[in-house]
Amino acid sequence: MTEKILVVDDEVPVTELIQYNLEKAHYQVLTAHDGEAALRIARENAPDLILLDLMLPKIDGLEVCRELRRSSQVPIIMVTARGEETDRVIGLELGADDYLCKPFSMRELLARIKAVLRRNHPPGSGGQSLSGPHGLALDEEGRTACLGGRELSLTRLEFDLLQYLVLHRGQVLSREQLLSQAWGYDFVGETRAVDSAVKRLRKKLQEIIPEVVFIETVRGIGYKLVR
């Protein structure tokens, strides 16, 4: 099945260039040039992934991301010319799966897309389940996680991150390890994406059991899931 990608950018030449390269790589491409159109097209067409620029007319990209996350776990890669770290952090904390700063190469963009979509269509695991602390349970085939009898609302990235932490419960994992295993590629230098994803995941776990810190920070190294 051909994956469907929604490209959202107010610069028409940029959109056309991305569309050309994605179609050449055999993806089906939808386009939008403002935030309102992006939300409408996403709801009407259920894309497999969204490339989302932050600087958009009518509704900016951060608000689009926030609105999408109210009802959808569609993978979102932010594509932005903004260099400020704050914008990237806010987008990641709103639930974006990844980001790229302009200018970027099409080779890098395609690699990021493949990595995210690979998480979206993982191989079957034979219905295996994993157990974590305090009754945390993961269904690997169904890609669902429950805590205290309640299902956690996780993005695909958050599930992969939690799954890797559970598989290595009690072990200290570096940010680079988590990037490689959960994101699916080597991401040199910028590890803010890991910190933001862990923050979201930790918050969702503590909303159910507030008194437990499930994911501990190991200063200067990374994170570990408590035993």
N, C-alpha and C positions, 0 to 999 in steps of 0.2 A: 504494500500500500504506500502511495506517495504521501509523504508528510506535507502538511499545509502550514506555511509560515506567513504571519502577518508582519509586514514591515511598516513601521510608523516613523515618518520623518517629514518635516515641513519643507525640506529642500528637495525639489523634484529631481534634479540631476543625481543627487545621492541615492534617492529611492530607486531611480531607473538603473543605476549602476549595480546596486545590490540585487535588484530583481533579476537583471540579466545574468549575474553570476550564480544566483540561487537556482534559477531555471536551468541553467547550463549544468548544474549539479543534480538536476532532476527533482527539485522540490516544486511544489505548487505554491505560488506566491499571491498574496493579497496585499494591497497597499492602502495606507491612510495618511493624510497630511495634516491632521489636527486631532486633538484629544477626543473631541466628541465623536468624530468618525471612527476613531480607533475603538472606542467602547462599543459603538453600535455594530461594527463589523465583527469584533471579537464575539459578541453575544449571538450574532446571527449565524456565524460560520464555524465556531468552535475550532480555532486553529490549534495545531500541535505545539507551536512555539510562537512567541512574539518578540520581535526586535523593536525596542521602544526608545526613541529619542526623548531626552528630558525637556528640551526647549521646544515646546509646541504651542500653536495658537489655541485659543478658546479654553482648553484644559491642559495644564502642563503634564509632563510625563510622570512626575511623582504622584500627582492626584489620580492619574489613570491607573498606575500601579496599585495605589491604595484601594481604588474602587473595584478593580478586578479581583483583588485578594479577598474582598467581602464574600464572593460567591464562587471563585474559581481558583484552582491550583495550577493553571496553565503555566508552563515554564516561561520566564521572562528574562531576556538579556537586554540590559540597558545599553544603548548606544548613544554616546554623548560627546560633545565638544568641550564640555565643562571639565576643567582640570582640578577644581577644588575638591579636596578629600571629603568635605562635609556632604556634598551632593551625592557622592558615591555611597557614603555610609548610610545616609537617609534612605536611599533607594534599596540598599541591601536589607536594611532593617524593616522596610515595608514589605519585603518578601521577594525581591528580585533574586534570581538564581545566579546571575553573573553580570559583568559589565565590560564594555570595551570603550576606550577613549579614542576619539578621532584625533588624528588620522590613524587608520589601522589597515592592515593588509587583508585582502579577501581570503588569503590562505588561513590567516589566523581566525577570521570570522567563521569560516567553514569548519575549522577544527573545533571551535567553541560550540557551534550548533550541533555537530556530530556528538560531542561529549554529552551535551544536555539531552539530546534525543535518545541517546543510548541508555541513559538513566530512565527515560520515559518508557522504554520497551526492553526491560531486562529479560534475560533468559529465565525460563521457569525453574523453580527451585524444589519442585516435588512436594509442595505443601508443607515445607519445614517451618517450624516456629522457633523463636528465640525467647529466652527469659532473661529479664534484667532485674535490677533491685526494686524492692517495694512493690512487687506484683506487675512490673512492666513486662508486656508481652508483645512480640512482633510476629506477624504472619508474613513470611518472606514472599510467598507466592501472591497473596492478595495485596501485599504492600500496605498493610494497615498496622497500626500500633495502638495498644490499649493500656491504660493505667487506671487502677482502681475501678475496673469495670467500665470505664468511659473511653471512647475512641478519641485519639488525638487527631486534630486537624493539621496534617503535616504536608508541606510541599514535597515534591519528589526529592529535592536536594536534602531537605531536613530528614526525610526517612532514611536516605542513604547514609547521612552523617550519623544518625542515631544507630543504625544497623552496624556500622563500623565500630562505633564506641562500645556497643553491647558485645560484639564479637571479641573485642579486646578489653573487656571489663577489668578495671583495676590497673591497666597499663597506662603509662604516660605516653601520649601521642603528640608528636610535634605538629605544628600548623602545616608544615610542608607535607607530612604524611597524610593529613586529612585532606589537603588540597588534591593530592595525587589519587587518593582512594575515593573520596566522595565526589569531587568535581571531574575526575577522570583525565586530568592532564597535569603536566608540570607548569606551575605558575610562579615564576621567579620574582622575588622582591616583595610584591604586595600581598600581604596575608590578612588584610582587613576583612575580606570576604568571609574568612573562617570565623573571626571574632564576631561578626554580625550574625552569622548563621547560628553559632553557639548561643549567642544572647537570645535569639528568638526561640530556639529549641528549649533552652533552660526556662524561659518564661512560660512556655506552654506546659511543661512538666510541673512547674511550681503552681500553676493555676489550679491544678488538681490536688497536689499535696504540697502546700506552701512551706511546711516546716523542713522539707528535705532539699538539700542542694545536690541534685543528681550529677551535675557535671562540674567538677572542680577545676579551677585554674591553677596550673603549675607555672609559677612565674618564670619568665624567660625561656620556657620550653613549649608549652601547649596546654593540653587538657587531658582529663581522664574521667571515666564514668565510675562512680563509687561502687564498691562491692556490696 
